[in-house]
Amino acid sequence: MSSGISNLRKFVSPEIIFGVGARHSVSNYAKSFGAKKVLLVSDPGVTQAGWLKDVSNTLTEAGIEHVSFIDVSPNPRADEVMQGVEVYQENNCNVIVAVGGGSPMDCAKGIGIVSSNGRHILDFEGIDTINVAIPPLIFIPTTAGTSADVSQFAIISDPVEKVKISIVSKSVVPDVALIDPGTTMTMDPFLSACTGIDAMVHAIEAFVSTGAGPLTDMHALDAMKLINENIAGLVSNPMDLQLREQVMLGSMKAGLAFSNAILGAVHAMSHSLGGYLDLPHGLCNAMLLEHVINYNFKDAEDRFKVVANALNLEIAGLNSKQVQNKLIQHVINLKAEVGLSQKLKESGVAACDIPFLSEHAILDPCMLTNPRKSNKRDVAVVYEEAL
């Protein structure tokens, strides 16, 4: 495992305000960006929980005009992005504030892309496809896991083709992330588990990615430790703000790691699976994680041993196969502890779906940095094992 720092490294990140009450800084930042009118992007669940109103009140008290767009699905759809663009343009907005989990934040990124560049959001699939700078983005995450508030990824669903597209560009890194653990207090245990395991996958995949380096490794390892030590307790004690804070800090660090090191086969396969069946992203990752670790282990053995150490596993004196088995069993046990033991078959996947899923997963940009080079048949075998 190389730890050299001689190669040039790029690291992108928003300005981050972390801590309880951070969301109330929204008006200060909106003013600093010259906000004439703000588009607030959220979803019905976040609206019902009261966080959209909370942020809206903060803007109103500061005399900042704003309009809301909340028609966002759990996996944001291309047509919803385009509807949001219409609201943004019709109201002459010039700043976007997203309040919510990964779905409102990804939708907000899509609205920003199209409002500045024109065309359709699906035209921007891929890496570095955005030519014109997008409006200022201020993100207030209400979940601890997706890390869309710090990443250069936007994931949009195409319900017609039943796929998710990935847009990867430093243009969609938010200008400011107001990361307030207090906003996660309204998450139910299932959502806390899904997003927490999603963050763990971010950290592990970023660490074993071929794009990993010293600037990302430190965040990935910290994230693994924080999430491993706190996620089960959080699911059991959802009103514990200290646990919320620790998991949210882990999520933020995992996001900084994967945004710069990129990801791997778990996310490539998860994007294909979530686009096809409209399943929660964190659940998709959870169902695939140990199977992808098993597939990748021999090509990143030294890195996975460091992962095992970060997860506080006793591996001294064990051979490679024993370390592999112990790491995989720990992942299985952790998922069971937070209630995520589902298999693909239980979630509606049939063997006949695997060719379609594999065909799209192998084309996902996240596959480019997977430690083991793969073909469509390799991916199909992993899906089959996860059934």
C-alpha positions as MATLAB code, in Angstrom:
seq = 'MSSGISNLRKFVSPEIIFGVGARHSVSNYAKSFGAKKVLLVSDPGVTQAGWLKDVSNTLTEAGIEHVSFIDVSPNPRADEVMQGVEVYQENNCNVIVAVGGGSPMDCAKGIGIVSSNGRHILDFEGIDTINVAIPPLIFIPTTAGTSADVSQFAIISDPVEKVKISIVSKSVVPDVALIDPGTTMTMDPFLSACTGIDAMVHAIEAFVSTGAGPLTDMHALDAMKLINENIAGLVSNPMDLQLREQVMLGSMKAGLAFSNAILGAVHAMSHSLGGYLDLPHGLCNAMLLEHVINYNFKDAEDRFKVVANALNLEIAGLNSKQVQNKLIQHVINLKAEVGLSQKLKESGVAACDIPFLSEHAILDPCMLTNPRKSNKRDVAVVYEEAL';
ca = [
       0.000    0.000    0.000;
       1.617    3.213   -1.152;
       1.470    6.226    1.133;
       3.616    8.573   -0.919;
       2.568   12.163   -1.415;
       4.827   13.027   -4.341;
       1.997   13.030   -6.878;
      -0.023   16.174   -7.373;
      -3.366   15.952   -5.577;
      -6.560   17.918   -6.005;
      -9.070   18.230   -3.159;
     -12.401   20.007   -3.557;
     -14.661   20.969   -0.687;
     -17.350   23.511    0.137;
     -17.025   25.971    2.977;
     -18.345   23.995    5.940;
     -20.095   25.172    9.103;
     -20.579   22.193   11.431;
     -22.566   22.097   14.669;
     -26.000   22.462   16.215;
     -27.600   25.662   14.955;
     -25.486   25.865   11.791;
     -28.622   26.106    9.644;
     -29.348   29.582   10.970;
     -26.309   30.935    9.121;
     -28.235   30.538    5.861;
     -29.301   34.185    5.616;
     -25.749   35.478    6.159;
     -24.453   33.368    3.302;
     -27.409   34.158    1.034;
     -26.666   37.855    1.514;
     -22.958   37.350    0.841;
     -23.870   35.760   -2.494;
     -26.023   38.742   -3.403;
     -29.315   36.876   -3.176;
     -32.192   38.742   -4.792;
     -34.494   35.763   -4.535;
     -33.727   32.301   -3.213;
     -35.117   29.017   -4.502;
     -35.647   26.689   -1.535;
     -35.527   23.038   -2.657;
     -36.886   20.370   -0.326;
     -39.304   17.432   -0.271;
     -42.643   16.604    1.387;
     -41.090   14.635    4.253;
     -38.684   17.393    5.231;
     -41.481   19.926    4.881;
     -43.707   17.885    7.188;
     -40.861   17.583    9.716;
     -40.745   21.383    9.893;
     -37.206   22.030    8.643;
     -38.238   23.863    5.481;
     -40.384   26.263    7.534;
     -37.537   26.706    9.988;
     -35.131   27.782    7.222;
     -37.817   29.850    5.517;
     -38.398   31.781    8.753;
     -34.677   32.503    9.038;
     -34.646   33.952    5.514;
     -37.819   35.960    6.147;
     -36.398   37.478    9.329;
     -33.396   38.625    7.301;
     -35.639   40.169    4.635;
     -34.576   37.710    1.916;
     -37.261   36.856   -0.625;
     -37.648   33.193   -1.460;
     -39.875   30.646   -3.134;
     -40.107   26.916   -2.436;
     -39.993   23.858   -4.687;
     -40.788   20.613   -2.850;
     -41.926   18.233   -5.603;
     -38.920   15.935   -5.180;
     -39.134   12.136   -4.988;
     -36.913    9.943   -2.781;
     -34.813    9.264   -5.882;
     -34.969   12.651   -7.684;
     -36.277   12.334  -11.222;
     -35.195   14.144  -14.327;
     -38.642   15.656  -14.892;
     -38.644   17.021  -11.317;
     -35.356   18.764  -11.996;
     -36.809   20.363  -15.099;
     -39.907   21.490  -13.164;
     -37.637   23.043  -10.559;
     -35.768   24.918  -13.288;
     -39.070   26.457  -14.419;
     -39.806   27.659  -10.863;
     -36.271   29.050  -10.536;
     -36.448   30.958  -13.812;
     -40.058   32.154  -13.533;
     -39.293   33.698  -10.145;
     -35.972   35.262  -11.219;
     -34.042   33.455   -8.496;
     -30.265   33.708   -8.306;
     -29.343   31.532   -5.301;
     -30.386   27.958   -4.450;
     -30.779   26.619   -0.912;
     -31.429   22.880   -0.478;
     -32.932   21.561    2.754;
     -33.134   17.804    3.083;
     -31.390   14.547    2.320;
     -29.623   13.474   -0.823;
     -32.714   13.766   -3.004;
     -33.430   17.515   -2.573;
     -29.710   18.250   -2.705;
     -29.163   16.306   -5.937;
     -32.282   17.880   -7.420;
     -30.973   21.326   -6.438;
     -27.690   20.583   -8.186;
     -29.599   19.561  -11.302;
     -31.665   22.755  -11.198;
     -28.483   24.784  -10.938;
     -26.893   22.966  -13.883;
     -29.815   23.430  -16.262;
     -30.655   26.995  -15.181;
     -27.166   28.094  -16.264;
     -26.382   25.720  -19.111;
     -29.782   25.095  -20.725;
     -30.606   21.745  -22.348;
     -31.969   18.752  -20.399;
     -30.475   17.432  -17.183;
     -29.901   13.979  -18.708;
     -27.540   15.565  -21.244;
     -24.985   16.148  -18.488;
     -24.324   12.525  -17.565;
     -20.664   11.733  -17.010;
     -17.551   13.502  -15.796;
     -16.846   17.231  -16.297;
     -19.721   17.886  -18.706;
     -20.698   21.308  -17.276;
     -19.302   24.330  -19.110;
     -21.060   27.292  -17.461;
     -20.848   28.073  -13.738;
     -24.051   27.333  -11.828;
     -25.791   29.576   -9.238;
     -24.505   29.633   -5.644;
     -25.558   26.539   -3.710;
     -26.166   26.567    0.056;
     -26.988   23.112    1.401;
     -28.531   22.168    4.752;
     -28.534   18.361    5.084;
     -31.210   16.756    7.261;
     -29.804   13.226    7.022;
     -26.413   11.845    8.032;
     -25.150    9.730    5.183;
     -25.647   10.886    1.622;
     -22.967   13.616    1.751;
     -24.406   15.407   -1.283;
     -23.756   18.549    0.770;
     -19.978   18.183    0.314;
     -19.565   16.096   -2.843;
     -18.997   16.678   -6.548;
     -21.668   14.085   -7.451;
     -25.278   14.547   -8.539;
     -27.381   11.412   -9.045;
     -30.578   11.778  -11.074;
     -33.136    9.091  -11.974;
     -34.424    8.551  -15.484;
     -37.743    6.758  -14.840;
     -38.304    6.150  -18.550;
     -35.127    4.107  -18.983;
     -35.221    2.929  -15.335;
     -31.648    4.026  -14.682;
     -29.803    6.546  -12.533;
     -27.274    8.844  -14.145;
     -24.186   10.185  -12.408;
     -22.982   13.730  -12.964;
     -19.476   14.285  -11.593;
     -18.085   17.812  -11.612;
     -16.501   20.280   -9.203;
     -19.191   22.658  -10.514;
     -21.767   20.888   -8.319;
     -19.737   21.054   -5.109;
     -21.905   23.347   -2.947;
     -20.489   26.739   -2.071;
     -21.501   26.288    1.566;
     -22.586   23.276    3.631;
     -24.401   24.140    6.867;
     -24.171   20.784    8.628;
     -26.456   20.863   11.659;
     -26.831   17.561   13.589;
     -30.024   18.911   15.142;
     -31.835   18.572   11.833;
     -31.397   14.780   11.893;
     -33.472   14.380   15.067;
     -36.607   13.770   12.981;
     -35.095   10.811   11.090;
     -36.712    7.458   11.805;
     -34.486    4.467   12.712;
     -34.732    2.897    9.229;
     -33.598    6.085    7.508;
     -30.843    6.554   10.097;
     -29.642    3.012    9.396;
     -29.791    3.388    5.598;
     -27.946    6.684    5.512;
     -25.431    5.566    8.139;
     -24.511    2.434    6.191;
     -24.382    4.552    3.027;
     -21.759    6.730    4.738;
     -19.807    3.644    5.814;
     -19.777    2.449    2.195;
     -18.585    5.896    1.085;
     -15.665    5.645    3.484;
     -14.661    2.075    2.616;
     -14.963    2.562   -1.137;
     -13.057    5.841   -1.025;
     -10.237    4.191    0.909;
      -9.815    1.254   -1.481;
     -10.446    3.376   -4.601;
      -7.669    3.670   -7.165;
      -8.105    7.434   -6.753;
      -7.326    7.378   -3.024;
      -4.428    9.343   -1.557;
      -3.233   10.954    1.688;
      -5.745   13.812    1.473;
      -8.683   11.398    1.267;
      -7.388    8.534    3.407;
      -7.422   10.511    6.648;
     -11.074   11.443    6.177;
     -12.096    7.930    5.110;
     -10.466    6.261    8.107;
     -11.914    8.769   10.577;
     -15.346    8.252    9.024;
     -15.167    4.460    9.363;
     -14.269    4.723   13.045;
     -16.965    7.275   13.840;
     -19.746    5.408   12.051;
     -18.686    1.960   13.246;
     -18.648    3.104   16.877;
     -21.904    5.070   16.837;
     -24.397    3.910   14.195;
     -25.869    0.961   16.128;
     -26.280    3.082   19.257;
     -27.950    5.804   17.226;
     -30.486    3.437   15.693;
     -31.327    2.181   19.194;
     -31.358    5.692   20.727;
     -32.570    8.034   17.978;
     -33.003   11.034   20.294;
     -29.373   11.036   21.454;
     -27.975   14.257   19.971;
     -24.375   13.358   20.782;
     -24.668   10.150   18.740;
     -26.338   12.130   15.965;
     -23.404   14.537   15.958;
     -20.804   11.761   15.786;
     -22.529    9.965   12.903;
     -23.042   13.238   11.035;
     -19.353   14.079   11.476;
     -18.511   10.641   10.105;
     -20.839   11.212    7.172;
     -19.193   14.551    6.404;
     -15.702   13.031    6.479;
     -16.808   10.118    4.300;
     -18.258   12.618    1.831;
     -15.030   14.592    1.630;
     -13.182   11.320    1.020;
     -15.366    9.898   -1.725;
     -15.956   13.222   -3.458;
     -12.224   13.342   -4.158;
     -11.220    9.670   -4.349;
     -14.490    8.636   -6.071;
     -16.122    5.287   -5.274;
     -16.349    1.737   -6.632;
     -18.488   -1.215   -7.590;
     -20.910   -0.993   -4.637;
     -22.114    2.394   -5.809;
     -22.021    1.544   -9.499;
     -24.215   -1.483   -8.859;
     -26.375    0.392   -6.361;
     -27.090    3.183   -8.849;
     -28.224    0.607  -11.396;
     -30.343   -1.216   -8.820;
     -31.929    1.940   -7.395;
     -32.746    3.297  -10.830;
     -34.395    0.053  -11.870;
     -36.528   -0.597   -8.780;
     -36.660    2.886   -7.158;
     -35.247    1.532   -3.894;
     -33.611    3.578   -1.095;
     -29.984    4.184   -2.029;
     -28.572    3.241    1.375;
     -30.492   -0.031    1.369;
     -29.097   -0.882   -2.073;
     -25.568   -0.279   -0.811;
     -26.214   -2.366    2.295;
     -27.427   -5.352    0.263;
     -24.300   -5.306   -1.901;
     -21.476   -4.303    0.459;
     -20.084   -7.620    1.727;
     -20.377   -9.200   -1.720;
     -18.320   -6.445   -3.335;
     -15.733   -6.596   -0.526;
     -15.437  -10.318   -1.195;
     -14.998   -9.654   -4.917;
     -12.450   -6.829   -4.494;
     -10.419   -8.145   -1.565;
      -7.536   -9.808   -3.401;
      -6.869   -6.673   -5.482;
      -6.717   -4.316   -2.476;
      -5.669   -6.689    0.281;
      -3.369   -4.264    2.120;
      -5.994   -1.543    2.063;
      -8.736   -3.843    3.348;
      -6.474   -4.852    6.254;
      -6.278   -1.173    7.210;
     -10.084   -1.019    6.941;
     -10.321   -3.978    9.342;
      -8.045   -2.171   11.808;
     -10.124    1.007   11.511;
     -13.203   -1.049   12.383;
     -11.388   -2.240   15.521;
     -11.102   -5.874   14.413;
      -8.398   -8.063   15.939;
      -6.485   -9.347   12.917;
      -2.947   -9.772   14.273;
      -1.585  -13.159   13.216;
      -4.419  -13.880   10.791;
      -3.746  -14.845    7.192;
      -5.361  -12.955    4.304;
      -8.342  -15.282    3.974;
      -9.061  -15.064    7.692;
      -8.906  -11.258    7.575;
     -11.251  -11.254    4.587;
     -13.762  -13.496    6.356;
     -13.573  -11.505    9.587;
     -14.139   -8.198    7.797;
     -17.077   -9.552    5.840;
     -18.655  -11.053    8.960;
     -18.291   -7.747   10.784;
     -20.099   -5.944    7.976;
     -22.892   -8.535    8.063;
     -23.195   -8.240   11.848;
     -23.228   -4.433   11.778;
     -25.988   -4.412    9.163;
     -28.020   -6.887   11.213;
     -27.566   -4.717   14.305;
     -29.167   -1.748   12.531;
     -31.891   -3.834   10.855;
     -30.565   -4.013    7.291;
     -30.271   -7.732    6.563;
     -32.431   -7.741    3.447;
     -31.370   -9.628    0.316;
     -31.922   -8.503   -3.259;
     -34.629  -11.111   -3.824;
     -36.656   -9.763   -0.878;
     -36.503   -6.298   -2.449;
     -37.961   -7.419   -5.762;
     -34.888   -8.417   -7.788;
     -35.206  -11.564   -9.918;
     -32.473  -13.496  -11.700;
     -33.862  -12.314  -15.031;
     -33.155   -8.697  -14.006;
     -29.425   -9.225  -13.602;
     -28.379   -8.766  -17.258;
     -30.092   -5.354  -17.341;
     -28.610   -4.338  -13.980;
     -25.112   -5.481  -14.951;
     -25.196   -3.730  -18.309;
     -25.861   -0.374  -16.667;
     -23.628   -0.881  -13.624;
     -20.532   -1.548  -15.710;
     -20.988    1.841  -17.443;
     -21.306    3.833  -14.207;
     -18.409    6.292  -13.594;
     -17.889    4.827  -10.108;
     -16.667    1.611  -11.717;
     -13.621    3.451  -13.099;
     -11.972    3.652   -9.657;
     -12.958    0.208   -8.389;
      -9.766   -1.573   -7.258;
     -10.508   -4.653   -9.354;
     -11.069   -4.236  -13.084;
     -14.373   -5.774  -14.052;
     -16.494   -6.835  -16.964;
     -20.240   -7.306  -17.206;
     -20.035  -10.990  -16.261;
     -18.051  -10.162  -13.103;
     -20.738   -7.723  -12.042;
     -23.489  -10.223  -12.818;
     -21.843  -12.811  -10.566;
     -21.780  -10.356   -7.650;
     -25.466   -9.553   -8.180;
     -26.223  -13.286   -8.252;
     -24.387  -13.815   -4.969;
     -26.397  -10.968   -3.401;
     -29.736  -12.460   -4.409;
];
